[in-house]
Amino acid sequence: MIRFGLFSAPSLLDVAAAAGKPYPGSLLAAASELPFGVRAVAAVPGRGPCREAVRLLAGEAGRRVLLGDDHDRGTVLLDVGRLTEDIEPLLDAADRLVLVARGGAEPLTHVSAYGLDVDVYAGRLTLAVVGPCPYPPEEIAKALGTDSVLFLPWDAKSVAAMTSVRRGGLRTLWFRPPPLMTAARALARRLAGPPEHRQIGTGDTGGGRMNETDGTQPSCRSQHGLVQVPGVEVSGS
């Protein structure tokens, strides 16, 4: 909200306040259009108000607003922030889950220790690894027991264009899609595809190629089971 100079209303608080009404309306009524053409329901500054809004949206009435009615069409992408007990009902209602982490040994160990229960969310969970990673996706999937792993590049130029207040900058900056957009498109296609086959992304940080496994459940191993890719140094970040 602050970054793009949006008004304080409508916001996530308005959606949460309307969730308990007989006719809460549509999410579009609270959405603002960002400079690069994406419609978003922004949260207000401050952890307290946002936590209360999330609590209300995680209730039955809030989930009904997010999921819509039978005649509604479209996709709601919800950033739930940190993994706390408050957002568990939202995770249970989601069709797909994407857990985002950096690619070093420490963040991946953190995912293993404090991430989502892979058994509870089996078939719906994708791990998006951002930035350099010394481990191949197959090893990460086996070590963490994750259904799907996809690499996203560390693309500062694309992020700068996305967070710019200049309208249309992201669409006109390059003649060809930047690496982050290419990888995001691959992730979107995977999330929209059928969940019957487990897919593991290749080491291509552009996310353009994907291989299907044999569909068997990988054995869960400790973080020490990760094997470094030859010729790739472990990042200290």
N, C-alpha and C positions, 0 to 999 in steps of 0.2 A: 504493500500500500504506500509506504513512504518512498520506496525506490522509484515508482512510476507516477507519484504525485496524485494518487487517486483520492476521492472523497472518502470520508469516514463512514459514509452510508451510501448505498447498501453494502453490507459486508457479511461475513460468516455469522456474526451475532444476529443479524436480521433473519437469516435462515433458521438458526437455532430457536429464536423466539417464536417464529411462525410454525415450527414443527408440531406443536401441540394443538394448533387450531384445527377446526373441522375441515377448512379448506386452506391449507398452507401455501398453495400456489406453486410455481415452478422455480427451479434453481436459476433459470435465466433472468428472473426478475431481480436477482441480487448479483448478477454477473457484470463485470466491467471488461471492456476490450483492451487488451494490452497492445503496445505499439506494433508488435509483430503479428497481430491478427488473431491471437488466442484469447478466448473468453475465460475469465477466471473469477471465482468468488474469493475475494481477498480477506485475510484475517487482520484484525486491528492489532496495533502494538500492545504488548503486555501479555505475560504468560497467564495471569489469572483469568481474564476474560476469555481467552482462547481455550483454556482448560475447561471452563464451564460450558462453552459452546460445544466442545467435543463431547462432553458428558451428555448433553442433551441430544446431540445428533446420534450418539451411540445407543440411545434408547429406541424403543419400538417405533415411536412416532417419527424420530429423526431418520431412522433407516428407511422408513416408508417414503420420506421425501427424497432421499438419495437414490433409491431404486426406481422411483416413479411408478406410474400405473401401467396396466397392460398395454395401453395404446401409446405410451411414450416411447420414443426412439432416441438413441444416442448413447454416449459413453461418458461416465463421470470418473475422472481421475482424481483420487483423493490422496493428498499428502498428509499422512497421519503423524509425521514427526517421529519422536522417540517411541520405542516399544514399551508401553506401560499397560497396566491392567485396564485403564479407562478405554483404550481403543480396541480391546479384544472383540467386542460385539461387531465393530466395523470390519475387522479382519474376517470374522466368521461369515459376514454377509457378502464379502467381495468375491467376484468371479475369478480374479487373478491377483496375485500378490508379487510385488517386486521389492526385494531387499537390496539396498544400495550400500556398498562398502568399498574402501580402497583395497589395493591389491597386495599390500605387504603382509608379512607373517603375523604382525600384531593385530591389525584390523580383522584378518580372517580368523584368527584365534578368538577374537572378541565375538565374531559372528557365531562361532561354534559354541561358545560358552553362554552367550546372552541373546542369541538370535531366536528365530521362530522355531517351534517344534516341527521338524520336517515330517514326522509321522502324522501330526494333526492336519497339516496343510499340504499333504502329498498330492501331486498332480496340479497344484495351483501356484507353486512357489518358484520364482526365478531369482537367481542371485545376479545382480548387475555389478560387475567389478570395474571401478573407475580408475583410469590411469595405469601407469606401468605395473606389471605384475610378473614376477619371476616364475610363476607356476602355470602349467597348462591347464585349461578348463577341466579336462578329464580328471586330473589329480585333485582339483578343488572339489569337484562333485563327489568323488569317492571319499575324500577325507571328511567332508561335511555332511554327506548323505543328502545333498541337494538335488532336486529334480533337474534343474536347468541352470546353466552358467553362461553368461554373455559378457564380453568385454566392451567397455565404452572408453574411447580415447580421452586423454586430458587435452581438451581443445579450448584453450583460453580465448582464442579469437572469436569462436562461435558464441561462447558465453558472454563476451563483451558486447557482441551485437545483439544478443537476446536481452540483455539488461540495459541496453541503450534506450533513451527516450525518443530517439529518432524513428519515426514511423517508417516501416518497410525496409529498414537497414539490413535485416537478416535475409530478406528475399532477394535483394539486389547487390549484395556484397560480392558474391562469387558467381562465376560462370558455371561451375559444377558444384554439387552439394558438398559442404564441408564434412570432415570426418565424423563429427559428433552427430550431425543430422543423418548421415548414412547409417551409423550404428543405431540411432534412435528409431529409424524406420525399420531396421531389421528386428529390433526389440518389439515394436508395435505389431509387426506381422506375426511374430511368434505368439504374442499374447492374444491376438485375434484368431489364431489358428486352433485346430482341434487339439484337445489335451491327451489324446489316446497314446501318442508316442512321446517318450521323454527325449528332449533334444538338448545337446550340449554344444555351446558355441566353440568355434575353433580359436586358436591364439591370435587370429587376425583382429587387431584392435578396431578395425573399421566395422566389424560386425557383419560383413557381407556374406560370409560363408558359414553354413551350419551343417553338422552331421547328426544323424539319428543313431542312437545306441540300439542295442538289441532289446531294450525295454525291461531288462532285469533290474532288480533293486540293488544298488551298489552297497558294498559293505561299509559300515561306518568305521572310520579310523581316526586316530588322533591327529592333531595338527602336524605332528612330526612325520606323517605319511606323505606330506607334500614334497614333490621332487622338483628341484629347480630346473628350468629349461636351460640346456647348454648354451653358453655364450651370453646369457642374460644376467646382469648383476642385480643383486637384491637392492631395492630402493631403500634409502635411509629415511624417507619422508613418512 
